[in-house]
Amino acid sequence: MIHKEERISFNDILYIWQKYLWPGRESPIKSHSAMTLNGSISMEIYNYPATHWGIYHNNKIIAVNSGHMSSKNHYRSRGLWVHEQFRKKGLAQLLLSATTLQAKKEGCSVIWSIPRKEALPTYKASGFTEEGNYFATETSTANIYATKLL
């Protein structure tokens, strides 16, 4: 079974994020996160385009990820999710590779994310390094910064 990532709309990824990745999240889910790599907030991030990817199986989305610049040199990977039935098949790495390639195309030197503790091995397998200590977010009790030099 061969799968390939393709660009999808924000509405397509939003549905997956709301239903599966961040169910019950109270704050609005937007196409971008205003968070920078150093943890500050920058509304200028919304001036950069966001790119959303999906992988389909039988016309249903089974995996997603998104990315956007968070500064002139940094690119944020955000919202990685793979349907339980399709995990451990390399789909997350495929999406992270697409995100990394987009970051390079946009001239970034670093790609970063804030994965949940249970997702960190996937990021490490894609060349990311954990940074700092675990911390809680609105949707998880154990997240950590992960970065990759491009």
C-alpha positions in Angstrom: 0.0 0.0 0.0 1.7 3.2 -1.2 0.7 6.5 0.4 1.7 10.0 -0.7 1.3 13.3 1.1 -0.7 16.0 -0.7 -1.6 19.6 0.1 -5.0 20.0 1.7 -7.1 22.9 2.8 -7.2 24.4 6.3 -10.8 23.3 6.6 -9.8 19.7 5.9 -7.1 19.7 8.5 -9.2 21.6 11.0 -11.8 18.9 11.0 -9.2 16.3 11.9 -7.6 18.5 14.5 -10.9 19.2 16.2 -12.2 15.6 16.1 -9.0 13.6 16.7 -5.9 15.5 17.7 -7.3 18.2 20.0 -10.9 17.1 20.9 -12.4 19.4 23.6 -9.8 22.1 23.1 -11.4 25.4 24.3 -9.2 28.0 22.5 -9.9 28.5 18.8 -7.8 26.4 16.4 -6.3 28.6 13.8 -4.3 28.0 10.6 -1.2 29.3 12.4 0.2 29.4 15.9 1.5 32.7 17.0 4.2 31.0 19.2 7.8 31.5 18.3 10.7 29.0 19.0 11.7 31.0 22.1 8.1 30.8 23.5 7.1 34.3 22.8 4.1 35.4 20.8 4.3 37.2 17.5 1.2 38.1 15.4 3.6 38.7 12.5 3.6 34.9 12.0 0.1 35.3 10.3 1.9 37.2 7.5 3.6 33.9 6.4 1.6 31.3 4.5 0.7 28.0 6.2 0.9 24.7 4.4 -1.3 21.8 5.3 -0.7 18.2 4.2 -2.8 15.1 4.3 -2.5 11.5 3.4 -5.5 9.7 2.0 -6.6 6.0 2.0 -9.9 5.1 0.3 -10.7 8.8 0.0 -10.4 9.4 3.7 -7.7 11.4 5.4 -5.6 9.1 7.6 -2.7 11.4 8.4 -2.1 15.2 8.6 0.5 17.8 9.4 0.9 21.5 9.0 3.7 24.0 8.9 4.5 27.7 8.7 7.3 30.1 9.3 7.5 31.5 12.8 10.4 33.9 12.0 12.6 34.6 9.1 14.8 31.5 9.8 12.4 29.2 11.8 9.6 27.0 10.6 7.0 25.4 12.8 5.7 21.9 12.3 2.3 21.6 13.9 -0.6 19.3 14.2 0.9 15.9 13.3 -1.7 13.1 13.5 -1.9 9.6 12.1 -5.0 7.4 12.4 -4.4 4.6 14.9 -4.9 1.9 12.3 -2.1 3.4 10.1 0.5 4.2 12.8 4.0 2.7 12.6 3.9 2.6 8.8 6.2 5.6 8.1 3.3 8.1 7.4 4.4 10.5 10.2 7.9 10.5 8.8 6.6 11.1 5.3 4.6 14.2 6.6 7.6 15.5 8.6 9.8 15.1 5.5 7.3 17.2 3.4 7.2 19.8 6.2 11.0 19.9 6.3 11.2 20.3 2.5 8.8 23.2 2.7 10.8 24.8 5.4 13.9 24.6 3.2 12.0 26.0 0.2 11.0 29.0 2.4 14.6 29.6 3.3 14.5 28.4 6.9 17.5 27.1 8.8 15.6 25.4 11.7 12.4 23.4 11.9 10.8 23.0 15.2 7.7 21.5 16.9 6.2 20.8 20.3 5.3 17.1 20.2 3.7 15.2 23.0 5.9 12.8 24.9 4.5 9.8 23.2 5.2 11.3 19.8 8.8 12.3 20.5 10.3 9.0 19.1 8.7 9.8 15.7 10.3 13.2 15.6 13.7 11.8 16.7 13.4 9.2 13.9 13.0 12.2 11.5 16.2 13.9 12.8 14.7 16.2 15.5 16.4 16.7 18.8 14.6 17.3 22.1 15.2 20.7 23.8 14.6 21.5 27.4 12.1 19.8 29.8 8.6 18.5 29.4 5.8 21.0 30.1 2.0 21.0 30.0 -0.1 22.6 27.3 -3.9 23.0 26.9 -4.1 19.6 25.1 -1.4 17.5 26.8 0.4 17.1 30.1 3.8 16.3 28.6 5.1 18.3 25.6 8.7 19.2 24.7 10.4 21.4 22.2 12.0 19.4 19.3 14.3 21.1 16.7 16.1 20.1 13.6 18.8 22.1 11.8 18.3 22.3 8.0 
